[in-house]
Amino acid sequence: MNYTDSHSHIYAKEFKDDIQGVIDRCLEHNVSKIWMPNIDHTSIDGMLEMEVKFPETCIPMMGLHPCSVNKNFDRELYIVEEWLEKRTFAAVGEIGLDLYWETTFIDQQKEAFKVQIGFAKRHSLPIVIHNRNAFEETISMVEKEFDEKITGIFHCFTGTLNEAKRIIDAGFYLGIGGVVTFKNGGLDKVLPEINLEKIVLETDSPYLAPVPHRGKRNESSFIPIIAKKIADIKKVSLEEVAEITTENAFNIFKNF
């Protein structure tokens, strides 16, 4: 079986002391590709260093995370745009809206999100969306920008069936991670109604490790645990989950 991790911050400081072991375990568990979302200008060097060290496995995106948006966000967007002009990335991400921590810069977040959707259209790239405590605002912007030029992933989906359907109707996939294994995660009530052709696997490592590793550092080698839980919920084989979600990821990230 072959798996992919569509969303991992494997360049984070949490991995600096044992990154070779992390990659080795990933490959031992048949996770062949790891797509890396960018955060802001401070994460670019570390992310691209991972690409250089592990070019067959680690694949970068380029974008500005909503939690890094402030009153000077235009400077960050200039850096994102400059990099997108320089070379090819797998996607524009992660981008979107986050109202969990604070709402001070919500207008700037919306502007940054809209501008980066424009970058994606211009470069014919998918987008990877971060949405926390802001689903209605996020999906409304996506629906407004909807056309055949834009697709991607709603990363770390934990919402309702109605929300899932709106995402799929807008041409996007659901990124399913460790929350699916949580006792009160709620995805066991949603995923039975969702076609596997609209799901990709992710870890969001080093965050949101699945049970039985919950509370510890997450890593891409845990992807089969997530896949097994999805298989159990949907009453299909693990092989089917691995095959279809991997194909979905490659369909999204066409350049890689």
N, C-alpha and C positions, 0 to 999 in steps of 0.2 A: 504494500500500500504506500501511496505517496500523499503527503500532507503539505499544506502551506500555512504560514502565519501571515495574515494580511495586515497586521498592525502590531509592531513591537518597537519599543524604545531601547533596543539592545545596545545602543551607544551610551546609555545612561551610566552615571558614576557607580551605580549598584553592581555593575558587571566588570569594572575595571580590573579587579584582582584575579579573575578566573575566566576571562572571556573565551580562551581556547577550549576550556572544559565545557562551557555553555554551548559552544558551537558543536563540539564533538557529541554531546548528549542529544542535541537537536538532530543531527544527522543519524545517530543511532536509532532514534525514534521515527525516522523516515520523514522528517520535516525538511524539505529540500529548498524552500525559499522563505525568506523573511523580508517583508516590505517594511521599511522604516519611515514613519512620518516625521517631518521636521517640526520644531517648536518655534524657534526664532533665530536670530543671527548667532547666538551663543552656542547653539547645538550643531551648526553646520559642519564645523571642522571634525568633530567627533563622529558624526554620522558618515561623512565621506571617508574618514579613516577606516571605518568598518567595511565600507565598500571596497577599499583598496586591499585590505587584509583578507577579505572573504568574498571575492567578486562573484563567485558562482552561487552564493547563498544570500548575501545582504544587499538589498536594492533600495536606494533612497527615493524619497519624495521631496518636494519643496513647497513650503507654505509657512504661514504665520498663524500660530495657535491663538484662539481668542483670549486666553488668559495672559498672553503677552501683548495684547493690544492696550495702548494707553494714549495719552494726548499726542505723542510723537510717533504714532503708528505708521505715518506715511514714510518715515525713514526705513522702517522694517520692510514695508511693501516694496520700496525701491530695491532693497537687497534681494528680495524674492524674485522680483521681475528681472533683475540683472542676471541672476543664476539661471532662470528659465530661458533666457536668451543665449546663455553660454553653452548649454549642453542639454541632453535629454534626461528627464526624470520620469519615474513611473506614474506619478500623479501630482496634483496640487493638493497638499495636505500636511498636517491636518488643519482644517479651517472650520469656521462655524461660529456658534454662539455659546456662551457659558454665563449663566446667571446664578450659579450656585454660590460663588464666593462673594461677588459684589455686582452692583448694577451701574457703577459710576460711569463706565465707558461703553454702555450698551449701544449708543448711537455710533461710536467709533467701531465697535465690533461689527455692526451691521454694514457699515461702509467698507470695512476691510473684507468682509465675507463677499459682498457684491463685487468688489474689485477683483478678488481672487477667482471668483467664478468666471469673470471676464478673461483672466489669464488662461484658465483652463480651456475655454472655448477657442481662444486665439491659438493655443498650442495643441489643440485636439487631444487634451488629456482628461482623464477622469478626475473626480474630486473625492477626497476622503473627509467626511464631515464629523466634527465634534459637536455634540449637542448635550448640554446638561442644564436641566431646569428651564429649558427654552424650546421645547418641541414645537409649539404652535408658531412661534416667531421664526424658527428655522425652516420648518416645512413650508410655511407661507412664502418665504423668500425663494426657496427652491422651486415651488410650483409656479411662481411668477416668472422665474428665469427658465422654465422648462422648455426644451426643444430637443431635437434629435442629436444635437451636438454635445449634450452633457449627460453624464452618467457617473456612477461611483458607488460609494459605500456610506451608509449611516453607521459609523463606528460605535461599538459598545451599545448595541440596541438592547434596551430593557423595558420597552414600552408595551402598550396594549395592542390588541389585534387590529383595532381601527387605525392606530398609528402605523402599524406595520403595513397595512394595506395602502395607506396614503403614500408611504415611502416607495413601495413597489409600483404603484400607479404612476409615480413620478419618474420611474425608470431606474431606481436605485436598488441596491442589495442591502441586506441586513448583516452587519458584522456581529457574530455571536462569540462571546468569550466565556470567561470563568463564571460569570454570574449565572449561567445556565445550570451550574451545579449547586448553587446556593439553595438552601431549604425553602426560603421565602422569596426567591428571585422572581417568580411569577412567569418565567418563560415556558414552564411546563404546560401552561394553559394557552399559550399563544402558538408555539411551534407546531403542534399537531395540525394547525390550519394553514401553515405556510409551506409552500413548495420548496424542496431542497434546491431547486434551480435558482432560488433567490437568496441563498445563504452563503456566506463565507466565514471561515474560521479565523479567530484572532486571539491573541493573549493580552494585548496592551501591557506587556511586561515592561518594567518590573512590577506592575500593579495588578490587582484583581486576580490573584492566583486561584485556581479552582480547588474545590474540595478534592483530596484531603490535605492540600497544601495551603489552604486559605490562611491569610495573615502572614505568610512567608513571601519571599521574593518569587515573583512569577518568571517563567522563562518558556521559550518556544517548545522545548521538549515536552511540555504539558499539553500540547495541542491534541494528542490522541485521547486524553481524558475528556476534553471538551467534546470531541467527536463521538466518543462512546456514549456520553450523556444524551446528545442529540439523537443518536441511533435508538437508544432506549425510549426516549420520549416519543419519537415518531414511529417506533416499531418497524425499523428497517435495519439492514445489516450495516456493520461498521464499514465494510468495504464500499458500500453504496455512498455513505456519507463522505468518506475520504475521496472517492473518485469524483463525485459531483461538485463538492465544494472546491476541490483543487482546480477542476475545469473552470468553475465560475471565476476564481481568482485570476487565472490566466486570460480569461475572456475580458476581464476588467482592465488588467494591466497589460494591454496588448503589446507594448514595446518591450516587455520583459517576460 
